[in-house]
Amino acid sequence: MILLQKCVLQLHTIPTLMYKQDCTDGTTINWGDGSAQETAHDREVAITHVYADPGDYLVTVTPVNNCQITLYG
């Protein structure tokens, strides 16, 4: 497991992003395709995004108020 303050992923497929966070202040997820940011508040998150077009997208997960996140999956 890796503890991160901020995570950036490069994705080629329809992703399911899975992570745990140590608080419920939330994280914002920017899928890198111009769609609206999403916010997740659950301690365990499994969120899927469908891209309109194939390609490489830079996904950014940013915790609110210094929450720590752990990616898994």
C-alpha positions in Angstrom: 0.0 0.0 0.0 1.1 3.6 -0.7 0.0 6.5 1.4 -0.5 9.6 -0.8 -1.5 13.2 -0.3 -2.3 13.6 -4.0 -2.4 11.0 -6.7 -2.1 11.3 -10.4 -2.8 8.3 -12.7 -2.6 7.9 -16.4 -5.4 5.7 -17.7 -6.2 4.0 -21.0 -9.4 2.3 -20.2 -12.7 2.8 -18.3 -11.3 2.9 -14.8 -12.7 1.9 -11.5 -10.7 3.9 -9.0 -10.5 2.3 -5.6 -9.0 3.8 -2.4 -9.5 4.3 1.3 -9.3 7.6 3.1 -8.7 8.2 6.8 -11.5 10.8 7.1 -14.8 11.8 5.6 -13.9 15.3 4.6 -13.7 13.9 1.1 -11.6 13.9 -2.0 -12.1 15.5 -5.3 -11.6 13.5 -8.5 -10.7 15.2 -11.8 -11.0 12.6 -14.6 -8.9 14.7 -17.0 -11.5 14.8 -19.8 -13.2 18.2 -19.1 -16.2 16.6 -17.2 -17.3 17.9 -13.8 -15.1 17.0 -10.8 -16.6 14.5 -8.5 -16.4 14.4 -4.7 -16.3 11.2 -2.6 -16.9 11.3 1.2 -17.0 7.5 2.0 -14.0 6.0 3.8 -13.8 3.3 1.2 -14.3 4.5 -2.4 -14.9 2.5 -5.6 -15.9 5.0 -8.3 -16.2 4.4 -12.1 -16.0 6.9 -14.9 -16.9 6.4 -18.6 -14.9 8.4 -21.1 -16.6 9.6 -24.3 -13.5 9.0 -26.4 -10.6 6.6 -26.2 -7.3 8.0 -25.2 -4.9 8.8 -22.4 -6.3 10.8 -19.5 -4.6 12.3 -16.5 -6.7 11.5 -13.4 -6.1 13.6 -10.3 -7.3 12.7 -6.8 -7.0 15.5 -4.3 -7.9 15.0 -0.6 -9.6 17.8 1.3 -8.2 19.0 4.6 -5.1 16.8 4.5 -6.9 13.5 4.4 -4.6 10.6 3.7 -5.6 8.2 0.9 -4.4 4.6 0.2 -4.9 3.3 -3.4 -5.7 -0.3 -3.9 -7.2 -2.6 -6.5 
